Amino acid sequence: RRSRAPTRAPRAASDSKPLDGFRDRARACLRRAMSLSGAMCSVMMYSNLALGATNNVTLEFSTPHGIAPDGVLLCATALDHRFDRSTFVVNALEEGGSQFLAGVSQTVAGATDADLLSVRAFSGATTWNHRPVETGVAADVLGLDARYAETYARRRYDDMTQDAAGNALDGVFQDPAWQTDAATRAAAADAVVAALDDAATDTARAVLLKQLEELNRPTGNCALLTGSWYKNTRYELTFSAPNPDSSTDGSGIGEELGWWMAPVTYEAPGSLEPPGAGGVEASRVS
C-alpha cells in the first residue's frame, strides 16, 4: 500500500517504450485483492511490525492467463527496506487452490538453494543459470531487458510514477546499499581468498567462492524468484525479511510496508555451456 501520491507527470509513451513489457504485467500487492486481466496480488499476513524486526510475510498472487512466467520480480516499496539472500528467506509456497480451497502446499526445509530447488515451482531455476532466489534492486533485472538496456539511465526512474494498472511506483526503484564500509569488505574478502589458497578440494573451493561472491553484493529491496511457474494459477508465498529500521513519517511501519510484483520471462543466452555451469552469463529478462 502506498502512502504518497505520485508527484511527477508520466513520461511520454515514446520515452517509456523500453519498459512496456514490465509495466503491462506489473501489479501492486495491496492489503485487499486486486484483479486486472486475471492477475492479482494481495498481502495476507504480517507477523511482526516492529522496526528492524524479522517479519514473516504471506502474499497471495496469481500468474497471467496466457503466459507461464519464468520468474516473479518482487520489490518492497517502503523507503530503505533492504535485504540480501541471507535475510530474504522463502519458507513455504502453496500452488493452486483458492482462499477457500487448499492447493498443493510445500514447506521449504531450509534456506539453501537445494532446499528451494526441491519445491516444484522453483525447480527450473538452474535452466536459466539463476539461483531460485536472487536479491538486488529493480535495475538489476531491468538492465537485462534488451530494449531497456539499450537506453539505460538511472534518471529514467524519475518520471516512472505508475504502472499500467495505475498503481504508484513510489519506492520500487531504490539504490543498492552496503551494510559495511569498503575497508571491512576488503578485509573479509582477503580472508576468504587466503582460505581459498589452502582449500584442499574442489567442493571446499566452491563453498569459499560462493562466500566471496556474497561479500561483494550490496543489499536491495527486490527479490527475483526463478523457476517453473504455471500460468493462470494462484500462489500463496510465505517468506521472512527484515522490516526497515526506521519509519519515514512516524505513522508506523504497518502503514508504510508495501510490495510490488511483476511476472517476467527469460531468454536463454547464446552459450554452449550446460545450464548452471559456472561463468555462464545469466539469462536475459523481458
SULNOR-V612443 format. One record per helix or strand of 2 or more residues. SS is the DSSP state (H for helix, E for strand). FROM is the first residue (numbers start at 1). LEN is the number of residues. Records with the same first field share a line. If there is no record, write none. Layout:
# SULNOR-V612443
SS->FROM-LEN / FROM-LEN
This chain:
# SULNOR-V612443
H->13-13 / 113-5 / 120-3 / 125-4 / 138-5 / 146-5 / 154-6 / 182-17 / 202-14 / 253-4
E->26-5 / 35-2 / 39-8 / 54-9 / 71-6 / 89-7 / 104-4 / 133-4 / 219-2 / 222-5 / 234-9 / 259-6 / 266-2 / 284-2
